[in-house]
Amino acid sequence: MPDIREQKLIYHLTPLDNVPPILDQGLLPRSQVTRFTDVADSEILSGRANLGLEHKVPFHFFAGNPFDGRVQKDHPNKKFVLFTVHR
């Protein structure tokens, strides 16, 4: 795997249901969104909240990370979109 520090993109996985509001309003942190399809693990959310990260949009440094795999396995009937953003 290439060195993460050399990568040009960061990634955000979300259910396809969330795409219309994202295209309309942009990627927003969960603290600013009222209605959305939530697939995040409650334990991860608690840890993020303890760090004040619910006010940030979560991104990953590589696609196919453990979170992405877990979410897709836990929600086999959902379709997902992977947004990429230049770093």
Residue pairs with C-beta under 8 A, 6 or more apart in sequence:
1 62
4 61
4 62
7 61
7 62
7 87
8 86
8 87
9 84
9 85
9 86
9 87
10 59
10 60
10 61
10 84
10 85
10 87
11 59
11 60
11 61
11 62
11 63
11 65
11 68
11 82
11 83
11 84
11 85
12 27
12 57
12 58
12 59
12 60
12 82
12 83
12 85
13 60
13 67
13 68
13 71
13 72
13 80
13 81
13 82
13 83
14 22
14 37
14 39
14 80
14 81
14 83
15 37
15 39
15 75
15 78
15 79
15 80
15 81
16 78
16 79
16 80
16 81
17 36
17 37
17 78
18 36
18 37
18 81
19 81
21 33
21 35
21 36
22 28
22 83
27 57
27 83
28 57
29 54
29 55
29 56
29 57
30 36
30 38
30 40
30 45
30 54
31 54
31 55
32 55
37 78
39 71
39 74
39 75
39 78
40 71
41 67
41 70
41 71
44 67
45 54
48 54
48 58
59 85
60 67
60 68
63 82
63 84
68 80
68 82
71 80
72 78
72 80
